Amino acid sequence: MDRDSQSSHRALHWIMAVLVFALLCSGYYMTYVSDYTLYHWHKSLGVVVAGLLLVRISLRLVRPWRSSLKRRWEVSVSLYHWLLLTVLLVMLLSGLNYSGFGGYGITLFGLELLAVNLGPGNEIVPISAGLSAIGQQVHVTTGYLLLLLLAIHIGAALKHHFIDRDNTLVFMLSGRQ
């Protein structure tokens, strides 16, 4: 892979990392404080991450991960990365399910992508309360699973840097081999 491709992969990684962190923090805040003022930002960032995730998956299908690890670990590392992306995809789809079937609609920074389902008194009416509830449960559960996988991912990066003393983290941060 050429240097420009590596730079764009790293940039995509870090942009997604910051956005996913913002999504997890805002989701946690909204859930546990019951303050939904960030709801529209949360959904908009989710739409952005969904688009970036499709780009990331497409790039990974064309250019699979290269690991500096011994051959016997390469398959495990690749499967782990695919698991991480799959869990993120499930999280995004369950959020879409939760909001869409709940009648709340989906917006991208004010641009309506899926209309709010309003009743005769301008109240939000679920399209399917049952499917929305399933989406909510999957979304919350997947959030915890994603946090666990990200903790493992960060732990592995720190292990590479401090225990293995290889250049994996330095490369991901700066691009220097």
BAFI-3210 file (N, C-alpha, C; in Angstrom, 3 decimals, decimal comma, padded with zeros to 6 digits):
// residues 177
n [1|2|3|4|5|6|7|8|9|10|11|12|13|14|15|16|17|18|19|20|21|22|23|24|25|26|27|28|29|30|31|32|33|34|35|36|37|38|39|40|41|42|43|44|45|46|47|48|49|50|51|52|53|54|55|56|57|58|59|60|61|62|63|64|65|66|67|68|69|70|71|72|73|74|75|76|77|78|79|80|81|82|83|84|85|86|87|88|89|90|91|92|93|94|95|96|97|98|99|100|101|102|103|104|105|106|107|108|109|110|111|112|113|114|115|116|117|118|119|120|121|122|123|124|125|126|127|128|129|130|131|132|133|134|135|136|137|138|139|140|141|142|143|144|145|146|147|148|149|150|151|152|153|154|155|156|157|158|159|160|161|162|163|164|165|166|167|168|169|170|171|172|173|174|175|176|177]
n.u [000,846|000,569|002,086|000,265|-002,203|-001,951|-001,868|-004,448|-005,989|-005,207|-006,078|-008,844|-009,321|-008,749|-010,527|-012,960|-012,624|-012,706|-015,309|-016,901|-016,279|-017,432|-020,098|-020,576|-020,158|-022,127|-024,432|-024,363|-024,568|-027,123|-028,762|-028,338|-028,681|-031,004|-031,376|-032,141|-031,190|-029,043|-029,781|-030,400|-027,884|-026,502|-027,785|-027,186|-024,361|-024,180|-025,194|-023,173|-020,983|-021,930|-021,765|-018,971|-018,164|-019,048|-017,308|-014,887|-015,198|-015,399|-012,826|-011,294|-012,060|-010,884|-008,214|-006,842|-006,099|-002,756|-000,573|001,915|002,460|003,362|002,751|000,811|-000,904|-002,071|-004,553|-006,301|-006,112|-007,123|-009,747|-010,645|-010,632|-012,600|-014,757|-015,014|-015,759|-018,148|-019,736|-019,949|-021,407|-023,815|-024,586|-025,089|-027,164|-029,118|-029,659|-030,796|-033,059|-034,307|-034,865|-036,206|-038,443|-039,569|-040,763|-039,420|-037,855|-035,024|-032,333|-029,837|-027,887|-030,040|-031,096|-033,681|-033,781|-035,305|-038,615|-040,250|-042,800|-045,784|-048,730|-052,303|-052,493|-050,042|-048,234|-045,528|-045,730|-045,206|-044,077|-043,774|-043,900|-042,937|-040,827|-039,196|-038,531|-037,052|-034,938|-033,888|-033,013|-031,081|-029,355|-028,415|-027,241|-025,338|-023,778|-022,428|-020,963|-019,400|-017,895|-016,362|-014,902|-013,483|-011,931|-010,282|-009,005|-007,628|-006,057|-004,492|-003,060|-001,561|-000,106|001,461|003,071|004,307|005,090|005,787|007,309|007,213|006,586|003,888|001,872|003,128|003,293|000,543|-000,141|001,585|002,540|005,121|007,495]
n.v [-001,161|002,207|005,276|007,456|006,138|004,799|006,985|008,058|005,929|005,898|008,458|008,167|006,174|007,595|009,760|008,398|007,194|009,377|010,326|008,061|007,835|010,254|009,671|007,455|008,663|010,721|009,157|007,641|009,718|010,826|008,629|007,998|010,367|011,227|013,329|014,642|016,562|016,365|014,636|015,041|015,751|013,434|011,517|012,629|012,500|009,743|009,068|010,163|008,581|006,113|006,417|006,777|004,327|002,567|003,316|002,595|-000,212|-000,942|-000,170|-001,953|-004,377|-004,257|-003,735|-005,656|-005,947|-005,576|-007,220|-006,779|-008,829|-012,235|-014,823|-016,721|-015,230|-013,403|-014,027|-014,033|-011,341|-010,032|-011,095|-010,045|-007,263|-007,208|-008,060|-005,876|-003,839|-004,979|-005,052|-002,312|-001,651|-003,054|-001,638|000,909|000,293|-000,680|001,632|003,179|001,603|001,794|004,597|005,116|003,248|004,052|006,351|008,721|009,699|010,541|012,709|014,679|016,833|018,702|018,281|016,481|013,053|010,836|011,093|012,461|010,740|011,981|012,320|013,109|015,167|016,386|014,856|012,553|009,490|006,122|003,924|001,234|000,184|-002,091|-003,045|-000,815|-000,871|-003,241|-002,460|-000,425|-001,921|-003,608|-001,644|-000,427|-002,651|-003,423|-001,178|-001,443|-003,753|-002,784|-000,873|-002,628|-004,013|-001,863|-001,129|-003,378|-003,079|-000,630|-001,357|-003,354|-001,813|-000,225|-002,248|-003,130|-000,880|-000,366|-002,858|-004,773|-003,045|-002,225|-000,529|-000,012|001,677|004,190|004,383|004,432|006,848|008,751|007,931|007,259|004,760]
n.w [000,000|-000,855|000,391|000,517|000,577|002,994|004,720|004,338|005,284|007,979|008,738|008,362|010,276|012,707|012,586|012,650|015,148|016,942|016,409|017,068|019,766|020,650|020,064|021,777|024,292|024,274|023,975|026,338|028,214|027,547|028,099|030,853|032,226|031,373|029,585|026,656|024,895|023,234|021,305|018,503|017,500|018,144|016,514|014,006|013,948|014,039|011,502|009,909|010,761|009,884|007,088|006,835|007,838|005,866|003,811|005,036|005,356|002,661|001,748|003,266|002,220|-000,243|000,407|002,600|006,190|007,245|009,289|011,792|013,333|014,223|011,856|012,796|014,357|012,684|011,413|013,603|014,435|012,185|012,148|014,567|014,004|012,002|013,553|015,280|013,438|012,539|014,869|015,302|013,011|013,542|015,790|014,685|012,845|014,605|016,039|014,029|013,584|016,113|016,301|013,854|013,720|016,075|015,409|015,445|013,417|011,254|011,100|009,462|010,684|010,661|008,119|006,857|006,752|007,240|007,846|010,745|012,445|012,796|014,742|014,741|016,652|016,525|017,959|018,458|016,874|017,250|014,670|014,871|017,943|019,208|017,507|017,667|020,383|020,478|018,825|020,452|022,698|021,534|020,627|023,005|024,320|022,425|022,508|024,952|024,370|022,276|023,687|025,291|023,286|022,192|024,399|024,572|022,107|022,436|024,619|023,408|021,577|023,347|024,607|022,436|022,200|024,759|025,870|023,820|022,401|019,744|016,582|016,134|017,374|017,169|014,392|013,757|014,875|013,712|011,222|010,801|010,187]
ca.u [000,000|001,415|002,082|-000,970|-003,278|-001,752|-002,263|-005,903|-006,513|-004,977|-006,976|-010,188|-009,329|-008,799|-011,783|-014,004|-012,394|-013,214|-016,761|-017,489|-016,139|-018,464|-021,391|-020,698|-020,305|-023,435|-025,438|-024,313|-025,105|-028,573|-029,428|-028,246|-029,085|-032,327|-031,346|-032,080|-030,876|-028,006|-030,360|-030,249|-026,448|-026,154|-028,254|-026,434|-023,024|-024,388|-025,320|-021,818|-020,181|-022,425|-021,144|-017,540|-018,011|-019,172|-016,030|-013,853|-015,407|-015,030|-011,366|-010,748|-012,296|-009,894|-006,874|-006,956|-005,131|-001,433|-000,160|003,338|002,550|003,718|001,695|-000,279|-001,815|-002,652|-005,969|-007,017|-006,154|-008,053|-011,095|-010,992|-010,972|-013,907|-015,744|-015,172|-016,546|-019,486|-020,461|-020,266|-022,499|-025,038|-024,950|-025,673|-028,444|-030,098|-030,052|-031,726|-034,277|-034,882|-035,395|-037,144|-039,689|-040,131|-041,442|-038,632|-037,187|-033,559|-031,863|-028,393|-027,681|-031,212|-031,618|-034,526|-033,547|-036,482|-039,538|-040,878|-044,168|-046,631|-050,149|-053,208|-052,221|-048,613|-047,408|-044,771|-046,416|-044,337|-044,511|-043,880|-043,295|-042,207|-039,553|-038,390|-038,006|-035,981|-033,814|-033,299|-032,296|-029,884|-028,479|-027,781|-026,393|-024,214|-022,921|-021,526|-020,043|-018,455|-016,958|-015,444|-013,997|-012,584|-010,961|-009,314|-008,255|-006,704|-005,100|-003,548|-002,170|-000,625|000,787|002,443|003,998|005,064|005,634|006,472|008,182|007,246|006,209|002,493|001,190|003,805|002,863|-000,858|-000,216|002,390|002,868|006,535|007,771]
ca.v [000,000|003,391|006,164|008,243|005,250|004,580|008,224|008,191|004,897|006,381|009,597|007,608|005,506|008,547|010,514|007,509|006,995|010,554|010,372|006,967|008,241|011,273|008,979|006,665|009,587|011,383|008,127|007,354|010,897|010,922|007,503|007,975|011,639|011,460|014,636|014,305|017,735|015,982|013,575|015,309|015,655|012,017|010,859|013,159|011,889|008,342|009,013|010,414|007,381|005,051|006,641|006,496|002,888|001,929|003,572|001,785|-001,615|-001,067|-000,130|-003,177|-005,487|-004,095|-003,797|-006,257|-005,534|-006,199|-007,234|-006,968|-009,980|-013,512|-015,345|-017,430|-014,261|-012,521|-014,344|-013,562|-009,877|-009,674|-011,414|-009,072|-005,996|-007,392|-008,092|-004,488|-003,143|-005,573|-004,573|-000,913|-001,652|-003,451|-000,508|001,951|-000,185|-000,754|003,015|003,529|000,853|002,402|005,922|005,052|002,589|004,827|007,504|009,926|010,166|010,635|013,933|014,891|018,248|019,470|017,760|015,336|011,857|010,007|012,024|012,176|010,252|012,777|012,001|014,244|016,251|016,684|014,032|011,525|008,201|005,025|003,106|-000,061|000,327|-003,331|-003,048|000,261|-001,352|-004,206|-001,645|000,249|-002,898|-004,008|-000,472|-000,280|-003,828|-003,338|-000,101|-002,010|-004,655|-001,930|-000,340|-003,712|-004,236|-000,705|-001,233|-004,392|-002,478|000,354|-002,134|-004,010|-000,769|000,133|-003,404|-003,050|000,227|-000,418|-004,188|-005,295|-001,970|-002,125|000,810|000,004|002,883|005,347|004,421|004,858|008,252|009,673|007,411|006,896|003,331]
ca.w [000,000|-000,936|001,557|000,534|001,026|004,427|005,405|004,320|006,192|009,343|008,970|008,507|011,573|013,806|012,487|013,166|016,580|017,651|016,270|017,840|021,165|020,892|020,065|023,007|025,424|024,225|024,245|027,771|028,898|027,329|028,744|032,307|032,800|030,779|028,936|025,239|024,087|022,261|020,474|017,067|017,207|018,243|015,289|012,860|013,980|013,673|010,041|009,376|011,024|008,994|005,777|006,942|008,037|004,542|003,127|005,703|004,992|001,240|001,665|003,849|001,288|-001,314|001,013|003,944|007,202|007,291|010,687|012,056|014,216|013,613|010,993|013,478|014,959|011,673|011,206|014,795|014,403|011,116|012,616|015,608|013,346|011,362|014,628|015,710|012,414|012,508|016,054|015,030|012,029|014,254|016,648|013,837|012,307|015,696|016,319|012,948|013,883|017,318|015,996|012,736|014,134|017,181|014,830|015,707|012,210|011,222|010,449|009,334|010,982|010,246|006,860|007,179|005,948|007,507|008,503|012,033|012,257|013,678|014,807|014,504|017,603|016,377|018,841|017,744|016,934|016,789|013,541|015,538|019,268|019,503|016,778|018,232|021,671|020,162|018,357|021,608|023,515|020,786|020,580|024,321|024,558|021,497|023,002|025,961|023,670|021,555|024,688|025,640|022,155|022,085|025,498|024,134|020,998|023,019|025,409|022,489|021,049|024,418|024,773|021,352|022,421|026,004|026,181|022,636|021,940|018,282|016,111|015,711|017,845|016,568|012,999|013,691|015,273|012,900|009,906|010,721|010,366]
c.u [000,898|001,188|000,794|-002,146|-003,180|-002,200|-003,774|-006,562|-006,361|-005,920|-008,411|-010,335|-009,533|-010,054|-012,923|-013,852|-012,967|-014,744|-017,447|-017,394|-017,213|-019,852|-021,604|-020,911|-021,681|-024,558|-025,510|-024,948|-026,625|-029,319|-029,461|-028,610|-030,510|-032,441|-031,125|-031,810|-029,811|-028,515|-030,130|-028,782|-026,009|-026,561|-027,481|-025,032|-023,109|-024,503|-023,946|-020,951|-020,633|-021,812|-019,660|-017,282|-018,128|-017,894|-014,949|-013,981|-015,012|-013,518|-010,751|-011,003|-011,271|-008,471|-006,976|-005,864|-003,826|-000,986|001,342|003,553|002,977|002,509|000,531|-001,284|-002,544|-004,142|-006,789|-007,161|-007,144|-009,500|-011,553|-011,402|-012,331|-015,015|-016,038|-016,041|-017,978|-020,326|-020,844|-021,422|-023,829|-025,522|-025,646|-027,043|-029,511|-030,551|-031,043|-033,082|-035,031|-035,570|-036,465|-038,474|-040,340|-040,865|-040,663|-037,937|-035,677|-033,207|-030,339|-028,170|-028,803|-031,823|-032,389|-034,268|-034,708|-037,411|-040,002|-042,313|-045,075|-048,082|-050,985|-052,971|-050,769|-047,733|-046,697|-045,446|-045,466|-044,940|-044,694|-043,136|-042,464|-040,855|-038,619|-037,753|-036,895|-034,736|-033,109|-032,467|-031,002|-028,868|-027,715|-026,801|-025,143|-023,255|-021,932|-020,512|-018,987|-017,438|-015,922|-014,427|-013,019|-011,546|-009,883|-008,412|-007,212|-005,642|-004,058|-002,566|-001,126|000,359|001,869|003,512|004,899|005,688|006,420|007,502|008,332|006,679|004,733|001,791|001,812|003,371|001,423|-001,020|000,459|002,677|004,334|006,686|008,732]
c.v [001,233|004,320|006,988|007,401|004,998|005,803|008,368|007,137|005,344|007,528|009,100|006,916|006,510|009,409|009,666|007,299|008,158|010,599|009,272|007,273|009,271|010,633|008,185|007,571|010,250|010,379|007,785|008,504|010,959|009,833|007,650|009,283|011,980|012,876|014,377|015,509|017,425|014,981|013,816|015,272|014,198|011,284|011,346|012,565|010,403|008,159|009,217|009,168|006,230|005,194|006,326|005,002|002,141|002,127|002,664|000,308|-001,848|-001,083|-001,421|-004,401|-005,461|-004,281|-004,344|-005,747|-006,289|-006,113|-007,421|-008,186|-011,231|-014,072|-015,996|-016,484|-013,415|-012,766|-013,835|-012,046|-009,414|-009,945|-010,426|-007,742|-006,087|-007,447|-006,670|-003,712|-003,671|-005,092|-003,105|-000,811|-002,027|-002,310|000,586|001,534|-000,272|000,651|003,525|002,867|001,489|003,719|005,872|004,434|003,299|006,067|008,798|010,491|010,195|011,930|013,930|016,393|019,118|019,018|016,482|014,182|010,881|010,857|011,513|011,750|010,950|012,329|013,250|015,423|016,685|015,957|012,974|010,182|007,124|004,310|001,678|000,040|-000,910|-003,378|-001,949|-000,179|-002,372|-003,447|-000,954|-000,731|-003,348|-002,864|-000,309|-001,431|-003,781|-002,227|-000,602|-002,966|-003,854|-001,319|-001,390|-003,941|-003,082|-000,708|-002,258|-003,812|-001,486|-000,357|-002,812|-002,991|-000,366|-001,004|-003,388|-002,009|000,008|-001,776|-004,747|-004,309|-001,956|-000,762|000,923|001,300|004,140|005,495|004,922|006,339|009,185|009,208|007,028|005,404|003,176]
c.w [000,000|000,262|001,656|001,012|002,515|005,224|005,445|005,211|007,646|009,671|009,178|009,861|012,698|013,765|013,050|014,665|017,383|017,593|017,077|019,335|021,527|020,944|021,351|024,223|025,426|024,491|025,714|028,559|028,764|028,090|030,259|032,988|032,339|030,221|027,447|024,346|023,030|021,223|018,982|016,637|017,191|016,961|014,065|012,800|013,618|012,169|009,395|009,570|010,135|007,599|005,783|007,120|006,712|003,726|003,707|005,338|003,538|001,063|002,188|002,988|000,155|-000,791|002,422|004,886|007,031|008,742|010,790|012,957|013,464|012,885|011,738|014,121|013,929|011,460|012,386|014,796|013,342|011,535|013,686|014,970|012,652|012,401|015,106|014,715|012,361|013,684|015,868|014,030|012,696|015,151|015,836|013,301|013,397|016,111|015,284|013,196|015,060|016,979|014,909|013,130|015,318|016,709|014,947|014,474|012,353|010,495|010,393|009,462|010,404|008,927|007,162|006,205|006,062|008,361|009,863|011,735|013,267|013,583|014,611|015,453|017,595|017,384|017,989|017,973|016,433|015,583|014,032|016,871|019,616|018,809|017,275|019,552|021,461|019,701|019,501|022,443|022,842|020,791|021,901|024,580|023,677|021,899|024,041|025,328|022,912|022,517|025,084|024,524|021,976|023,203|025,149|023,049|021,524|023,852|024,545|021,908|022,095|024,694|023,695|021,675|023,637|026,320|025,001|022,098|020,420|017,873|015,716|016,117|017,240|015,114|012,879|014,050|014,270|011,478|009,751|011,001|011,456]
res [m|d|r|d|s|q|s|s|h|r|a|l|h|w|i|m|a|v|l|v|f|a|l|l|c|s|g|y|y|m|t|y|v|s|d|y|t|l|y|h|w|h|k|s|l|g|v|v|v|a|g|l|l|l|v|r|i|s|l|r|l|v|r|p|w|r|s|s|l|k|r|r|w|e|v|s|v|s|l|y|h|w|l|l|l|t|v|l|l|v|m|l|l|s|g|l|n|y|s|g|f|g|g|y|g|i|t|l|f|g|l|e|l|l|a|v|n|l|g|p|g|n|e|i|v|p|i|s|a|g|l|s|a|i|g|q|q|v|h|v|t|t|g|y|l|l|l|l|l|l|a|i|h|i|g|a|a|l|k|h|h|f|i|d|r|d|n|t|l|v|f|m|l|s|g|r|q]
***
